[in-house]
């Protein structure tokens, strides 16, 4: 499957930045796994909660010719709140209800990322909105993939059968990790739609990321607390 140069650059940036996140390093320390998972729930919800409305906003503007883009957007639009429900179950598993999540005051990095994402989705440039949705979904996929491997290994230990003194059942564990598990699994159909989306955008030049994407990825790096610099990583490409 041939991947366009700009899209290959985006994938490389996200995977490299995610792999170097100290959040994942802390998550892999058994004595910190639960506490870091709880923080991830708090950091993620302010962004996850606004994705569907922004997907819908951009989806309405898509021309009929963008067939693959529309299919991808229809999946991530989450009209039946399936993915948000999975994420809420994950948060409940780690001890938070929706009221606690909604009342949490996002930190500076979370607020910055959400503001940039939403501003790009409101842009008069349709491509900017499409790229914002694509980038944030890919970031969730990479982080879900790396984090799920860690927490799955942690909870495979029979001694890790409670959270803050609260014992959980096997079913609660399955439901509690479903959101991360979904993002960790390869999705051939979605990959096909994303490839089609990348071609339908017809970016020019095809070998460079647009400034809006660089800005968003930089905010994602900061959110992941990645020590890497997007600017320096681009020089390497």
Residue frames as qw, qx, qy, qz and C-alpha x, y, z in Angstrom:
[[0.000, 0.888, 0.460, 0.000, 0.00, 0.00, 0.00],
 [0.444, 0.350, -0.007, 0.825, 1.64, 3.23, -1.17],
 [0.298, -0.783, -0.408, 0.362, 1.59, 6.04, 1.39],
 [0.295, 0.871, 0.071, 0.386, 1.91, 9.67, 0.36],
 [0.530, 0.273, -0.398, 0.697, 5.07, 11.41, 1.65],
 [0.214, -0.487, 0.218, -0.818, 3.26, 13.95, 3.87],
 [0.830, -0.365, -0.110, -0.406, 1.16, 11.22, 5.44],
 [0.857, 0.032, -0.395, 0.329, 4.21, 9.04, 6.11],
 [0.244, 0.396, -0.366, 0.806, 5.81, 12.03, 7.84],
 [0.532, -0.469, 0.075, -0.701, 2.72, 12.52, 10.01],
 [0.936, -0.218, -0.253, -0.110, 2.66, 8.85, 11.03],
 [0.710, 0.182, -0.405, 0.547, 6.37, 8.90, 11.85],
 [0.023, -0.485, 0.281, -0.828, 6.05, 12.06, 13.94],
 [0.702, -0.430, 0.015, -0.567, 3.16, 10.69, 15.97],
 [0.949, -0.123, -0.284, 0.061, 4.68, 7.27, 16.57],
 [0.578, 0.288, -0.392, 0.655, 8.09, 8.66, 17.48],
 [0.165, -0.493, 0.238, -0.820, 6.68, 11.30, 19.80],
 [0.813, -0.379, -0.083, -0.433, 4.35, 8.87, 21.51],
 [0.899, 0.017, -0.375, 0.226, 7.03, 6.21, 22.02],
 [0.446, 0.268, -0.395, 0.757, 9.21, 8.76, 23.85],
 [0.407, -0.673, -0.105, -0.608, 6.46, 10.00, 26.18],
 [0.110, 0.279, -0.770, 0.563, 7.53, 9.88, 29.84],
 [0.678, -0.136, 0.199, -0.695, 3.86, 9.33, 30.68],
 [0.915, 0.129, -0.328, -0.197, 4.18, 5.86, 29.19],
 [0.451, 0.358, -0.693, 0.434, 7.44, 5.30, 31.08],
 [0.279, -0.241, 0.566, -0.737, 5.65, 6.09, 34.34],
 [0.822, 0.006, -0.055, -0.566, 2.66, 4.00, 33.29],
 [0.799, 0.237, -0.553, 0.012, 4.99, 1.00, 32.91],
 [0.113, 0.318, -0.736, 0.587, 6.12, 1.27, 36.53],
 [0.425, -0.378, -0.816, -0.103, 3.78, -1.11, 38.44],
 [0.267, -0.441, -0.562, 0.647, 3.67, 1.12, 41.51],
 [0.086, 0.366, -0.003, -0.927, 2.45, 4.02, 39.33],
 [0.029, 0.190, 0.822, 0.536, 0.29, 2.25, 36.72],
 [0.084, -0.682, -0.725, 0.047, -3.07, 2.94, 38.39],
 [0.158, -0.727, -0.185, 0.642, -2.27, 6.54, 39.37],
 [0.090, -0.299, 0.490, 0.814, -0.99, 7.40, 35.89],
 [0.011, 0.366, 0.848, 0.383, -4.04, 5.72, 34.32],
 [0.091, -0.760, -0.567, 0.305, -6.25, 7.92, 36.47],
 [0.120, -0.614, 0.120, 0.770, -4.39, 11.01, 35.32],
 [0.100, -0.007, 0.730, 0.677, -4.74, 9.92, 31.70],
 [0.008, 0.615, 0.786, 0.063, -8.52, 9.70, 32.20],
 [0.099, -0.812, -0.282, 0.502, -8.62, 13.27, 33.47],
 [0.161, -0.480, 0.397, 0.765, -6.32, 14.61, 30.76],
 [0.136, 0.105, 0.827, 0.535, -8.14, 12.83, 27.94],
 [0.133, 0.617, 0.760, -0.151, -11.79, 13.55, 28.69],
 [0.097, 0.729, 0.101, -0.670, -11.76, 17.32, 27.92],
 [0.107, 0.411, -0.619, -0.661, -10.58, 16.46, 24.40],
 [0.038, 0.152, 0.968, 0.194, -12.51, 13.25, 23.81],
 [0.164, 0.578, 0.670, -0.436, -15.75, 14.91, 24.89],
 [0.261, 0.720, 0.004, -0.643, -15.55, 17.54, 22.12],
 [0.198, -0.227, 0.786, 0.540, -14.41, 15.34, 19.24],
 [0.298, 0.456, 0.831, 0.113, -17.88, 14.17, 18.03],
 [0.185, 0.863, 0.327, -0.338, -19.31, 17.70, 17.72],
 [0.035, -0.721, 0.411, 0.556, -16.25, 18.86, 15.79],
 [0.288, -0.010, 0.878, 0.383, -16.33, 15.82, 13.50],
 [0.290, 0.659, 0.691, -0.061, -19.98, 16.57, 12.75],
 [0.064, 0.858, 0.017, -0.509, -19.14, 20.22, 12.06],
 [0.064, -0.524, 0.646, 0.552, -16.49, 19.34, 9.47],
 [0.348, 0.176, 0.907, 0.160, -18.45, 16.37, 8.08],
 [0.352, 0.741, 0.484, -0.305, -21.29, 18.66, 6.97],
 [0.155, 0.833, -0.239, -0.473, -18.90, 20.56, 4.73],
 [0.442, -0.242, 0.778, 0.376, -17.46, 17.57, 2.87],
 [0.507, 0.397, -0.358, -0.677, -18.16, 17.51, -0.88],
 [0.938, 0.090, 0.171, -0.287, -19.70, 14.34, -2.34],
 [0.687, 0.579, -0.434, 0.064, -16.43, 13.60, -4.13],
 [0.002, 0.541, -0.740, 0.399, -14.65, 12.89, -0.80],
 [0.836, -0.162, -0.400, -0.339, -16.06, 9.37, -0.45],
 [0.718, -0.020, -0.583, 0.379, -13.34, 7.82, 1.71],
 [0.084, 0.240, -0.391, 0.885, -13.11, 10.90, 3.90],
 [0.597, -0.295, -0.068, -0.743, -16.86, 10.74, 4.53],
 [0.857, -0.153, -0.486, -0.077, -16.66, 7.06, 5.48],
 [0.518, 0.077, -0.551, 0.650, -13.87, 7.75, 7.95],
 [0.156, -0.248, 0.237, -0.926, -15.76, 10.70, 9.42],
 [0.724, -0.285, -0.289, -0.558, -18.97, 8.68, 9.73],
 [0.781, -0.134, -0.571, 0.215, -17.09, 6.15, 11.83],
 [0.420, -0.023, -0.459, 0.783, -15.38, 8.61, 14.17],
 [0.263, -0.468, -0.143, -0.831, -18.47, 10.86, 14.44],
 [0.169, -0.093, -0.862, 0.468, -19.66, 8.51, 17.19],
 [0.380, -0.317, -0.258, -0.830, -23.32, 9.42, 16.66],
 [0.760, -0.417, -0.442, -0.229, -24.50, 6.70, 19.03],
 [0.316, -0.789, 0.399, -0.344, -21.86, 7.74, 21.63],
 [0.979, -0.046, -0.191, 0.049, -20.35, 4.25, 21.50],
 [0.654, 0.321, -0.349, 0.589, -16.73, 5.37, 21.79],
 [0.154, -0.578, 0.291, -0.747, -17.51, 7.99, 24.42],
 [0.849, -0.392, -0.001, -0.355, -19.34, 5.31, 26.41],
 [0.907, 0.077, -0.281, 0.305, -16.29, 3.06, 26.18],
 [0.346, 0.459, -0.350, 0.740, -14.11, 5.89, 27.43],
 [0.478, -0.553, 0.164, -0.663, -16.50, 6.68, 30.27],
 [0.956, -0.241, -0.141, -0.092, -16.44, 3.02, 31.31],
 [0.718, 0.259, -0.341, 0.549, -12.66, 3.20, 31.32],
 [0.004, -0.528, 0.292, -0.797, -12.80, 6.28, 33.52],
 [0.743, -0.459, 0.025, -0.487, -15.35, 4.68, 35.86],
 [0.931, -0.009, -0.316, 0.180, -13.12, 1.62, 36.11],
 [0.543, 0.220, -0.354, 0.729, -10.34, 3.88, 37.39],
 [0.303, -0.440, -0.604, 0.591, -12.68, 5.67, 39.81],
 [0.053, 0.216, -0.009, -0.975, -14.24, 8.66, 38.04],
 [0.357, 0.613, 0.699, -0.091, -17.86, 9.37, 37.11],
 [0.379, 0.593, 0.387, 0.596, -18.91, 11.77, 34.34],
 [0.218, -0.953, -0.177, -0.112, -19.65, 14.59, 36.77],
 [0.621, -0.630, 0.209, 0.417, -16.12, 14.42, 38.16],
 [0.604, 0.140, 0.444, 0.647, -14.66, 14.41, 34.66],
 [0.183, 0.769, 0.400, 0.463, -16.78, 17.35, 33.51],
 [0.336, -0.938, -0.084, -0.025, -15.95, 19.42, 36.58],
 [0.752, -0.301, 0.144, 0.568, -12.19, 18.87, 36.28],
 [0.147, 0.941, -0.103, -0.286, -10.34, 22.02, 35.30],
 [0.885, 0.367, 0.019, 0.287, -8.02, 21.07, 32.40],
 [0.561, -0.538, 0.157, 0.610, -4.34, 21.86, 32.77],
 [0.123, 0.746, -0.234, -0.611, -2.57, 24.29, 30.45],
 [0.088, -0.283, 0.832, 0.469, -1.34, 21.65, 27.99],
 [0.242, 0.402, 0.883, 0.011, -4.74, 20.01, 27.70],
 [0.215, 0.800, 0.331, -0.452, -6.49, 23.35, 27.20],
 [0.026, 0.630, -0.459, -0.625, -3.95, 24.41, 24.59],
 [0.146, -0.037, 0.917, 0.370, -4.39, 21.21, 22.58],
 [0.228, 0.585, 0.767, -0.130, -8.17, 21.38, 22.73],
 [0.148, 0.805, 0.108, -0.565, -8.22, 25.05, 21.72],
 [0.002, -0.473, 0.641, 0.604, -5.93, 24.46, 18.73],
 [0.180, 0.173, 0.948, 0.198, -7.93, 21.42, 17.65],
 [0.215, 0.699, 0.633, -0.255, -11.28, 23.21, 17.86],
 [0.096, 0.752, -0.133, -0.639, -9.95, 26.33, 16.13],
 [0.045, -0.289, 0.786, 0.545, -8.70, 24.23, 13.21],
 [0.180, 0.386, 0.903, 0.060, -12.07, 22.46, 12.98],
 [0.171, 0.813, 0.401, -0.386, -13.71, 25.90, 12.70],
 [0.252, -0.405, 0.414, 0.775, -11.28, 27.06, 10.02],
 [0.573, 0.613, 0.015, -0.544, -12.60, 28.38, 6.73],
 [0.330, 0.497, -0.761, -0.256, -10.10, 26.01, 5.10],
 [0.923, -0.102, -0.042, -0.369, -11.90, 22.67, 4.94],
 [0.782, 0.299, -0.500, 0.220, -8.64, 20.76, 4.55],
 [0.045, 0.473, -0.589, 0.654, -7.42, 22.18, 7.84],
 [0.692, -0.253, 0.298, -0.607, -10.46, 20.79, 9.64],
 [0.951, 0.145, -0.232, -0.143, -10.12, 17.39, 7.97],
 [0.578, 0.418, -0.565, 0.415, -6.44, 17.20, 8.89],
 [0.263, -0.463, 0.511, -0.675, -7.20, 18.18, 12.50],
 [0.881, -0.134, 0.144, -0.431, -9.68, 15.30, 12.86],
 [0.886, 0.302, -0.341, 0.084, -7.30, 12.87, 11.18],
 [0.327, 0.524, -0.579, 0.532, -4.34, 13.91, 13.32],
 [0.443, -0.409, 0.482, -0.635, -6.18, 13.74, 16.64],
 [0.949, -0.018, 0.035, -0.312, -7.62, 10.31, 15.80],
 [0.780, 0.384, -0.432, 0.240, -4.21, 8.98, 14.80],
 [0.026, 0.540, -0.579, 0.610, -2.72, 10.36, 18.02],
 [0.729, -0.280, 0.324, -0.535, -5.39, 8.52, 20.03],
 [0.959, 0.189, -0.190, -0.095, -4.60, 5.33, 18.11],
 [0.549, 0.474, -0.547, 0.418, -0.88, 5.50, 18.83],
 [0.203, -0.457, 0.562, -0.659, -1.34, 6.35, 22.49],
 [0.859, -0.140, 0.148, -0.470, -4.02, 3.69, 22.90],
 [0.885, 0.289, -0.363, 0.040, -1.76, 1.10, 21.29],
 [0.378, 0.441, -0.613, 0.536, 1.22, 1.82, 23.53],
 [0.359, -0.373, 0.476, -0.712, -0.75, 2.30, 26.75],
 [0.898, -0.086, -0.055, -0.428, -2.92, -0.78, 26.30],
 [0.768, 0.271, -0.547, 0.195, 0.11, -3.06, 26.03],
 [0.139, 0.373, -0.616, 0.679, 1.29, -1.73, 29.39],
 [0.537, -0.225, 0.370, -0.724, -1.97, -1.89, 31.34],
 [0.903, 0.063, -0.296, -0.304, -2.85, -5.28, 29.86],
 [0.619, 0.256, -0.648, 0.361, 0.43, -6.66, 31.20],
 [0.114, -0.331, 0.532, -0.771, -0.16, -4.98, 34.57],
 [0.694, -0.121, 0.231, -0.671, -3.65, -6.40, 35.08],
 [0.803, 0.174, -0.552, -0.142, -2.57, -9.85, 33.89],
 [0.236, 0.233, -0.775, 0.539, -0.93, -10.17, 37.32],
 [0.496, -0.521, -0.674, -0.170, -3.55, -11.76, 39.64],
 [0.416, -0.386, -0.455, 0.686, -2.22, -9.62, 42.48],
 [0.032, 0.098, -0.085, -0.991, -3.41, -6.52, 40.65],
 [0.133, -0.441, -0.852, -0.247, -7.10, -7.15, 41.26],
 [0.180, -0.812, -0.494, 0.252, -8.18, -3.90, 42.90],
 [0.295, 0.524, 0.075, 0.796, -8.01, -0.15, 42.44],
 [0.150, -0.457, 0.295, -0.826, -7.72, 2.07, 45.52],
 [0.245, -0.081, 0.821, -0.510, -8.89, -0.87, 47.63],
 [0.713, 0.291, 0.188, -0.609, -11.91, -1.55, 45.39],
 [0.438, -0.093, 0.861, 0.240, -11.90, -5.06, 43.94],
 [0.529, 0.419, -0.226, -0.703, -13.12, -5.43, 40.38],
 [0.845, 0.144, 0.500, -0.121, -14.55, -8.36, 38.46],
 [0.500, -0.044, 0.648, 0.574, -13.17, -9.84, 35.25],
 [0.288, 0.710, 0.579, 0.279, -16.06, -8.27, 33.33],
 [0.126, -0.965, -0.087, 0.213, -15.35, -4.85, 34.81],
 [0.459, -0.510, 0.469, 0.556, -11.73, -5.23, 33.75],
 [0.453, 0.301, 0.683, 0.488, -12.74, -6.13, 30.19],
 [0.125, 0.877, 0.433, 0.166, -15.12, -3.16, 29.95],
 [0.335, -0.876, 0.029, 0.346, -12.65, -0.85, 31.69],
 [0.386, -0.450, 0.533, 0.603, -9.96, -1.43, 29.10],
 [0.595, 0.523, 0.601, 0.106, -12.24, -1.60, 26.04],
 [0.266, 0.949, 0.009, -0.169, -11.49, 1.92, 24.78],
 [0.171, -0.730, 0.608, 0.260, -7.73, 1.41, 24.83],
 [0.592, -0.010, 0.791, 0.154, -8.15, -2.11, 23.41],
 [0.573, 0.720, 0.387, -0.059, -10.19, -0.78, 20.48],
 [0.211, 0.937, -0.241, -0.138, -7.50, 1.75, 19.57],
 [0.388, -0.562, 0.711, 0.171, -4.78, -0.86, 19.98],
 [0.707, 0.204, 0.673, 0.074, -6.29, -3.27, 17.47],
 [0.117, -0.165, 0.573, 0.794, -5.43, -2.94, 13.75],
 [0.494, 0.573, 0.486, -0.436, -8.43, -1.87, 11.70],
 [0.433, 0.043, 0.648, 0.625, -7.96, -2.75, 8.02],
 [0.192, 0.742, 0.589, 0.258, -11.17, -1.04, 6.87],
 [0.181, -0.943, -0.106, 0.259, -10.33, 2.19, 8.68],
 [0.479, -0.444, 0.436, 0.619, -6.80, 2.07, 7.28],
 [0.385, 0.371, 0.659, 0.529, -8.26, 1.88, 3.78],
 [0.021, 0.907, 0.412, 0.085, -10.50, 4.87, 4.41],
 [0.359, -0.822, 0.110, 0.429, -7.62, 6.89, 5.84],
 [0.487, -0.127, 0.558, 0.659, -5.45, 6.10, 2.82],
 [0.244, 0.627, 0.609, 0.421, -8.30, 7.23, 0.56],
 [0.184, -0.940, -0.233, 0.169, -8.71, 10.37, 2.67],
 [0.461, -0.581, 0.289, 0.606, -5.03, 11.20, 2.30],
 [0.378, 0.147, 0.630, 0.662, -5.35, 10.96, -1.49],
 [0.073, 0.781, 0.581, 0.216, -8.63, 12.91, -1.67],
 [0.287, -0.830, -0.124, 0.463, -7.03, 15.86, 0.13],
 [0.649, 0.603, 0.155, 0.436, -4.63, 16.36, -2.79],
 [0.399, -0.843, 0.041, 0.358, -2.14, 18.30, -0.68],
 [0.664, 0.584, 0.037, 0.466, 0.36, 20.38, -2.61],
 [0.420, 0.470, -0.766, -0.124, 3.24, 19.93, -2.20],
 [0.895, -0.203, -0.300, -0.260, 2.66, 16.26, -1.34],
 [0.739, 0.101, -0.501, 0.438, 5.92, 15.93, 0.58],
 [0.133, 0.236, -0.417, 0.868, 5.32, 18.58, 3.25],
 [0.203, -0.566, -0.757, 0.255, 2.99, 18.82, 6.22],
 [0.024, -0.776, -0.256, -0.576, 0.81, 21.93, 6.27],
 [0.094, 0.406, -0.457, 0.786, 1.61, 24.45, 9.06],
 [0.657, -0.385, 0.062, -0.645, -1.68, 23.68, 10.85],
 [0.945, -0.095, -0.313, -0.020, -0.74, 20.01, 11.20],
 [0.549, 0.285, -0.476, 0.625, 2.73, 20.89, 12.52],
 [0.232, -0.450, 0.282, -0.815, 1.10, 23.22, 15.06],
 [0.837, -0.295, -0.058, -0.457, -1.31, 20.50, 16.19],
 [0.891, 0.054, -0.394, 0.217, 1.36, 17.80, 16.41],
 [0.280, 0.411, -0.458, 0.737, 3.53, 20.16, 18.45],
 [0.512, -0.414, 0.220, -0.720, 0.64, 20.59, 20.91],
 [0.951, -0.121, -0.216, -0.184, 0.20, 16.81, 21.03],
 [0.660, 0.275, -0.497, 0.492, 3.92, 16.40, 21.80],
 [0.076, -0.424, 0.417, -0.800, 3.54, 18.85, 24.69],
 [0.772, -0.288, 0.013, -0.566, 0.43, 16.99, 25.88],
 [0.954, 0.005, -0.291, 0.073, 2.38, 13.73, 25.84],
 [0.463, -0.830, 0.293, 0.108, 5.25, 15.53, 27.60],
 [0.905, 0.278, 0.093, 0.309, 7.48, 14.20, 24.85],
 [0.456, -0.661, 0.195, 0.563, 11.09, 15.42, 25.08],
 [0.523, 0.201, 0.547, 0.622, 11.28, 15.48, 21.29],
 [0.131, 0.556, -0.007, -0.820, 10.91, 18.58, 19.15],
 [0.678, 0.577, 0.447, -0.085, 8.61, 18.44, 16.13],
 [0.305, 0.905, -0.232, -0.185, 10.85, 20.92, 14.34],
 [0.187, -0.602, 0.765, 0.133, 13.96, 18.79, 14.89],
 [0.631, 0.111, 0.767, -0.033, 12.14, 15.60, 13.91],
 [0.612, 0.742, 0.212, -0.173, 11.04, 17.23, 10.64],
 [0.112, 0.826, -0.513, -0.207, 14.64, 18.09, 9.83],
 [0.436, -0.303, 0.845, 0.063, 15.51, 14.38, 10.10],
 [0.715, 0.413, 0.535, -0.179, 12.80, 13.37, 7.62]]
